[in-house]
Amino acid sequence: MGLLNRAVDVSLIVDGVVMDGVDSVAELAFRCVATDKDDRPDSREIVAELKRIRSRIRGGCGVLSASSSSNAAVVPDPIKSLASNTGPSN
């Protein structure tokens, strides 16, 4: 997690801790850029994983936020736009 703290935008770090779900999204992003295309998830898998992450974090309310801080950043939900683009991936 130490490298993740250095890689993510500072607005996603609250009290020295990466916000809930950022690590899961980062792991998914690394899978998406795998060298071997067979190791990359297709768009349906990506949408499903993002939905799982969202529901685990905030009960499906559509935002990622740090639960321990009143000045937490709020990130818009990208899943709705991805869900409408679930055609074949390259």
Phi, psi and omega per residue, in radians:
M1 nan -0.395 -3.130
G2 -1.006 -0.750 3.114
L3 -1.197 -0.582 3.110
L4 -1.117 -0.715 3.084
N5 -0.995 -0.598 -3.130
R6 -1.437 -0.359 -3.052
A7 -1.616 -0.483 -3.072
V8 -1.521 2.739 3.101
D9 -1.045 2.458 -3.093
V10 -1.073 -0.398 3.114
S11 -1.216 -0.231 3.112
L12 -1.701 0.113 3.118
I13 -2.000 2.118 -3.131
V14 -2.119 2.184 -3.131
D15 0.944 0.650 3.096
G16 1.380 0.090 -3.095
V17 -2.100 2.334 3.075
V18 -1.155 2.372 -3.095
M19 -1.017 2.689 3.121
D20 -0.912 2.347 3.043
G21 1.566 -0.373 -3.108
V22 -1.085 -0.681 3.115
D23 -1.111 -0.692 3.119
S24 -1.171 -0.716 3.116
V25 -1.164 -0.693 3.112
A26 -1.107 -0.736 3.106
E27 -1.074 -0.737 3.096
L28 -1.102 -0.731 3.132
A29 -1.070 -0.720 3.110
F30 -1.142 -0.623 3.055
R31 -1.118 -0.624 -3.107
C32 -1.169 -0.413 -3.116
V33 -1.888 0.356 3.114
A34 -1.010 2.515 -3.126
T35 -1.054 -0.801 3.138
D36 -1.471 2.098 -3.078
K37 -1.048 -0.454 3.111
D38 -1.219 -0.327 3.110
D39 -1.537 -0.175 -3.131
R40 -1.494 2.417 3.072
P41 -1.278 2.609 3.047
D42 -1.434 3.041 -3.030
S43 -1.093 -0.589 3.104
R44 -1.153 -0.719 3.094
E45 -1.121 -0.682 3.139
I46 -1.100 -0.846 3.129
V47 -1.054 -0.774 -3.140
A48 -1.076 -0.754 -3.136
E49 -1.159 -0.733 3.107
L50 -1.100 -0.657 3.090
K51 -1.138 -0.709 3.097
R52 -1.087 -0.772 3.141
I53 -1.079 -0.825 -3.119
R54 -1.051 -0.797 -3.096
S55 -1.200 -0.587 3.111
R56 -1.183 -0.627 -3.043
I57 -1.382 -0.935 -2.976
R58 -2.236 0.361 3.137
G59 1.135 0.458 3.079
G60 1.428 0.342 -3.089
C61 -1.407 -0.157 3.000
G62 1.719 0.093 3.106
V63 -2.328 2.678 2.964
L64 -1.782 2.275 3.072
S65 -2.639 2.733 3.093
A66 -1.417 2.276 -3.054
S67 -1.439 -0.216 -3.036
S68 -1.741 0.089 -3.061
S69 -2.390 2.457 3.117
S70 -1.398 -0.289 3.136
N71 -1.844 0.617 -3.095
A72 -1.239 2.573 3.058
A73 -1.324 2.608 3.074
V74 -2.056 2.269 -3.084
V75 -1.937 2.199 3.125
P76 -1.020 2.634 -3.093
D77 -1.408 1.948 -3.137
P78 -1.460 -0.110 -3.013
I79 -1.145 -0.668 -3.115
K80 -1.045 -0.741 3.139
S81 -1.242 -0.608 3.106
L82 -1.195 -0.666 -3.083
A83 -1.095 -0.482 3.135
S84 -1.465 -0.125 -3.136
N85 -2.100 0.941 -3.061
T86 -1.728 0.542 3.080
G87 -1.239 -3.039 -3.108
P88 -1.088 2.461 3.098
S89 -1.650 2.802 -3.108
N90 -1.406 nan nan
